[in-house]
Amino acid sequence: MTERDFDTPVETPTVQPAPAQGAKPAQTVPVVAVVLAAGFGTRFDPDNPKQLVSVGGKPIVCWSIDAFEHCDRISDIVVVVNPKVRGEVETLVGEMGYTKVRVIIDGGDERVDSTAAALDMLAAAGIPNDAKILIHDAVRPFVEQSAIDGSIDALDQFTAATVAYASTDTVLLTEDLGDLKVVKSVPDRPNTFRAQTPQSFRFATIRHAYDLAAADPDFHPTDDTRVVVDYLPDEPVAIVSGAETNLKITTLEDIPTAERIAEEILGRDPKEEARARMHALLAQAAGQMHR
């Protein structure tokens, strides 16, 4: 795929008309969505990359790209892929006619390697330091527009933010004691959240955090917020409200739940569709009996 230019910052005019009630303010810097689709999902199905599995009649990776493609405030999309599925993803992007996908790049062995590859590419492309970068797991296909908007807005006040969903379970912090783990502490439930994506940053912040982390031989975080928390501890990370439906598809057992969410989004009634399929099968069987 030919790399297309990233949108340049829009100059703010001296006098601006008041925005319509409820309208979001115009962005004056690039707002880039980085969709991470480089994992190969060994816990899912080694023979079927989960980002290409169809849910609700559409590949999982396309659900995630759609969410940012259809957000007016997103200026650019970068898709990071496993080299083994690059051809398929490039074909899908072309067939779907995504206009905001500027480039598809190869990711690394781990999630942080894929993020680092995207950050290096953005730096080489001349993305300004104050650009807003939203990093999203492709296998969270049902991210809501409110979470994307909330992430963009949070970066007006903070340099880092993460979508998260309040935990309804009590969380236990543990430590090892012999062959078993034991409870070390029990944080108050109102202060516990389940991290989701997108995780969002001003470009200079996430770039600096990764530069610091690269010098640490023990650097193995599982998400980008952890990189900022560990290496830029004075940078507060804002919480943006997520949703239970913003699930991460990890194993085959997650697919039925994902299908139900997709049906609800598409406005279909799974029970009605099941009845229709049953009627069709019965009609087919009846037709064969009368031959």
C-alpha positions as CSV (number, residue, x, y, z in Angstrom):
1,M,0.0,0.0,0.0
2,T,1.3,3.4,-0.9
3,E,1.8,5.7,2.1
4,R,-0.4,8.7,2.0
5,D,0.4,12.1,3.6
6,F,-0.8,12.6,7.2
7,D,-3.1,15.5,7.6
8,T,-1.3,18.7,8.7
9,P,-2.5,20.9,11.5
10,V,-5.3,23.2,10.6
11,E,-4.5,26.9,11.2
12,T,-7.0,28.4,13.7
13,P,-8.6,31.5,12.2
14,T,-8.5,34.8,14.2
15,V,-12.3,34.8,14.5
16,Q,-14.3,31.6,14.6
17,P,-18.0,31.2,14.6
18,A,-19.5,29.7,17.7
19,P,-19.9,25.9,17.3
20,A,-23.4,24.5,17.1
21,Q,-24.8,23.3,20.4
22,G,-23.5,19.9,21.1
23,A,-20.9,20.1,18.4
24,K,-17.3,19.1,19.1
25,P,-14.6,21.8,18.6
26,A,-12.5,21.5,15.4
27,Q,-9.1,19.8,15.8
28,T,-6.1,22.0,15.2
29,V,-3.6,19.1,15.3
30,P,-3.6,15.6,13.7
31,V,-5.6,13.0,15.6
32,V,-4.2,9.7,14.7
33,A,-5.7,6.3,15.4
34,V,-3.1,3.4,15.6
35,V,-4.9,0.1,15.2
36,L,-2.8,-2.7,16.5
37,A,-3.6,-5.9,14.5
38,A,-0.2,-7.6,14.8
39,G,-0.9,-10.4,17.3
40,F,-1.3,-13.9,16.0
41,G,-3.5,-15.2,18.8
42,T,-2.0,-18.5,19.8
43,R,-4.6,-18.8,22.5
44,F,-7.3,-18.3,19.8
45,D,-6.6,-20.5,16.8
46,P,-3.1,-20.7,15.3
47,D,-4.6,-21.5,11.9
48,N,-7.1,-18.6,11.8
49,P,-5.7,-15.2,12.8
50,K,-8.4,-13.7,15.0
51,Q,-8.2,-10.2,13.5
52,L,-9.5,-11.8,10.2
53,V,-12.2,-13.9,11.8
54,S,-15.7,-12.7,10.8
55,V,-18.1,-11.5,13.5
56,G,-21.5,-10.3,12.5
57,G,-20.5,-10.8,8.8
58,K,-17.4,-8.6,9.0
59,P,-13.7,-9.3,9.9
60,I,-12.8,-8.2,13.4
61,V,-10.1,-5.8,12.2
62,C,-12.7,-4.0,10.0
63,W,-15.0,-3.4,12.9
64,S,-12.1,-1.6,14.7
65,I,-11.0,0.4,11.6
66,D,-14.6,1.4,11.0
67,A,-14.9,2.9,14.4
68,F,-12.2,5.4,13.7
69,E,-12.9,5.8,9.9
70,H,-16.4,7.0,10.8
71,C,-15.3,9.4,13.6
72,D,-15.2,12.9,12.0
73,R,-12.5,14.0,14.5
74,I,-10.0,11.3,13.5
75,S,-7.7,12.6,10.8
76,D,-5.5,9.6,10.1
77,I,-5.3,5.8,10.7
78,V,-2.2,3.6,10.9
79,V,-2.8,-0.1,10.9
80,V,0.0,-2.3,12.4
81,V,-0.2,-5.9,11.2
82,N,1.5,-9.3,11.5
83,P,3.5,-9.8,8.3
84,K,1.7,-13.1,7.8
85,V,-1.7,-11.3,7.3
86,R,-0.4,-8.1,5.7
87,G,-1.7,-9.1,2.2
88,E,-5.2,-9.9,3.5
89,V,-5.4,-6.7,5.5
90,E,-4.3,-4.6,2.6
91,T,-7.0,-6.2,0.4
92,L,-9.7,-5.6,3.1
93,V,-8.6,-1.9,3.4
94,G,-8.9,-1.5,-0.4
95,E,-12.2,-3.3,-0.6
96,M,-13.7,-1.3,2.2
97,G,-12.6,2.0,0.8
98,Y,-11.1,3.4,4.0
99,T,-10.0,6.9,3.2
100,K,-8.2,7.6,6.4
101,V,-5.8,4.7,6.4
102,R,-2.5,6.3,5.5
103,V,-0.2,3.3,5.9
104,I,-0.1,-0.4,6.9
105,I,3.1,-1.4,8.6
106,D,4.5,-4.6,10.1
107,G,4.4,-5.0,13.8
108,G,6.8,-6.7,16.2
109,D,7.0,-9.9,18.3
110,E,5.2,-8.2,21.3
111,R,2.5,-5.6,21.6
112,V,5.0,-2.9,22.7
113,D,7.2,-3.6,19.7
114,S,4.2,-2.9,17.4
115,T,3.5,0.4,19.2
116,A,7.1,1.3,19.0
117,A,7.1,0.6,15.3
118,A,4.1,2.9,14.8
119,L,5.7,5.7,16.9
120,D,8.9,5.5,14.9
121,M,7.0,5.7,11.7
122,L,5.0,8.7,12.9
123,A,8.2,10.5,14.0
124,A,9.7,9.8,10.5
125,A,6.5,11.2,8.9
126,G,7.0,14.5,10.9
127,I,4.0,14.2,13.2
128,P,4.0,17.2,15.6
129,N,4.7,16.7,19.2
130,D,1.2,17.9,20.2
131,A,-0.6,15.5,17.9
132,K,-3.2,13.3,19.6
133,I,-2.4,9.5,19.3
134,L,-5.1,6.9,20.0
135,I,-3.7,3.4,20.3
136,H,-6.4,0.7,19.9
137,D,-6.3,-3.1,20.0
138,A,-7.9,-4.4,16.8
139,V,-9.4,-7.3,18.7
140,R,-11.6,-4.9,20.6
141,P,-14.0,-4.5,17.7
142,F,-16.9,-2.8,19.5
143,V,-15.4,0.4,20.9
144,E,-18.0,3.1,21.2
145,Q,-17.8,6.5,19.6
146,S,-18.3,8.1,23.1
147,A,-15.0,6.4,24.2
148,I,-13.2,7.8,21.1
149,D,-14.6,11.3,21.7
150,G,-13.9,11.1,25.4
151,S,-10.3,10.1,24.7
152,I,-9.8,13.0,22.3
153,D,-11.3,15.5,24.7
154,A,-9.3,14.2,27.7
155,L,-6.1,15.1,25.8
156,D,-7.1,18.7,26.0
157,Q,-6.4,18.7,29.7
158,F,-4.0,15.7,30.1
159,T,-1.2,14.3,28.1
160,A,-2.3,10.7,28.6
161,A,-5.7,8.9,29.0
162,T,-7.1,5.4,28.9
163,V,-10.5,4.0,28.3
164,A,-11.4,1.8,31.3
165,Y,-14.5,0.1,32.7
166,A,-15.3,0.2,36.4
167,S,-14.8,-3.2,38.0
168,T,-17.9,-4.9,39.4
169,D,-15.8,-7.5,41.2
170,T,-13.5,-7.1,44.2
171,V,-9.9,-7.1,43.0
172,L,-7.3,-8.9,45.0
173,L,-3.6,-7.9,44.9
174,T,-1.5,-11.0,45.6
175,E,2.1,-12.1,46.3
176,D,3.8,-15.4,46.1
177,L,4.2,-17.5,49.3
178,G,5.8,-20.8,48.6
179,D,3.8,-22.7,45.9
180,L,0.7,-20.6,46.4
181,K,-0.3,-17.0,46.0
182,V,-1.8,-15.2,49.0
183,V,-3.8,-11.9,49.2
184,K,-1.5,-8.9,49.9
185,S,-4.2,-6.2,49.8
186,V,-7.7,-5.5,48.7
187,P,-8.2,-2.1,47.0
188,D,-11.4,-0.3,47.4
189,R,-13.7,-1.3,44.6
190,P,-14.6,2.3,43.5
191,N,-10.9,2.7,42.7
192,T,-10.6,-0.4,40.5
193,F,-11.1,-0.4,36.8
194,R,-10.5,-2.8,33.9
195,A,-8.2,-1.2,31.3
196,Q,-9.5,-1.1,27.8
197,T,-8.5,0.7,24.6
198,P,-8.0,3.2,23.0
199,Q,-5.2,4.5,25.2
200,S,-4.4,8.0,24.1
201,F,-1.5,10.4,24.4
202,R,0.0,13.5,23.1
203,F,2.7,12.3,20.8
204,A,5.6,13.8,22.7
205,T,4.5,12.1,25.9
206,I,4.2,8.5,24.6
207,R,7.3,8.9,22.5
208,H,9.4,10.1,25.5
209,A,8.0,7.3,27.7
210,Y,9.0,4.7,25.1
211,D,12.5,6.2,24.7
212,L,13.0,5.8,28.4
213,A,11.6,2.3,28.5
214,A,13.9,1.2,25.6
215,A,16.9,1.6,27.9
216,D,15.4,-0.7,30.5
217,P,16.3,-4.4,30.0
218,D,13.3,-5.5,32.1
219,F,10.8,-3.6,29.9
220,H,7.9,-5.9,29.3
221,P,4.6,-3.9,29.8
222,T,1.4,-5.3,28.4
223,D,-0.1,-2.0,27.4
224,D,0.8,1.6,26.6
225,T,-0.6,3.2,29.7
226,R,1.8,1.1,31.8
227,V,4.7,2.6,29.9
228,V,3.7,6.1,30.9
229,V,2.8,5.1,34.5
230,D,6.2,3.3,34.9
231,Y,8.5,5.7,33.1
232,L,6.7,9.1,33.5
233,P,5.2,8.7,36.9
234,D,4.5,12.4,37.2
235,E,2.2,12.4,34.2
236,P,-1.4,11.7,35.3
237,V,-3.4,9.3,33.1
238,A,-7.0,10.3,32.8
239,I,-9.8,7.7,32.9
240,V,-12.3,7.7,30.1
241,S,-15.5,5.7,30.6
242,G,-15.5,2.5,28.7
243,A,-18.2,-0.2,28.3
244,E,-18.7,-3.9,29.0
245,T,-19.2,-4.4,25.3
246,N,-15.7,-3.2,24.5
247,L,-14.4,-6.7,25.1
248,K,-11.1,-8.0,23.9
249,I,-11.5,-11.2,21.8
250,T,-8.8,-13.5,23.2
251,T,-10.1,-17.1,22.8
252,L,-12.6,-18.9,20.7
253,E,-14.9,-18.8,23.8
254,D,-15.3,-15.1,23.3
255,I,-16.8,-15.4,19.8
256,P,-20.4,-16.2,20.9
257,T,-20.4,-13.1,23.1
258,A,-19.0,-11.0,20.2
259,E,-21.6,-12.3,17.9
260,R,-24.4,-11.3,20.3
261,I,-22.9,-7.8,20.6
262,A,-22.6,-7.5,16.8
263,E,-26.2,-8.6,16.3
264,E,-27.4,-5.9,18.8
265,I,-25.3,-3.2,17.0
266,L,-26.6,-4.3,13.6
267,G,-30.2,-4.3,14.9
268,R,-30.8,-7.9,14.3
269,D,-32.8,-10.3,16.6
270,P,-30.7,-13.4,17.1
271,K,-33.8,-15.4,18.2
272,E,-35.7,-14.3,15.0
273,E,-32.8,-15.2,12.8
274,A,-32.5,-18.6,14.5
275,R,-36.2,-19.3,13.9
276,A,-35.8,-18.2,10.3
277,R,-32.9,-20.5,9.8
278,M,-34.9,-23.4,11.4
279,H,-37.9,-22.7,9.2
280,A,-35.6,-22.7,6.1
281,L,-34.1,-26.0,7.1
282,L,-37.5,-27.5,7.8
283,A,-38.8,-26.2,4.4
284,Q,-35.8,-27.7,2.7
285,A,-36.3,-31.1,4.4
286,A,-40.0,-31.1,3.5
287,G,-39.2,-30.3,-0.1
288,Q,-36.7,-33.2,-0.3
289,M,-39.3,-35.6,1.2
290,H,-41.9,-34.8,-1.5
291,R,-39.4,-35.4,-4.3
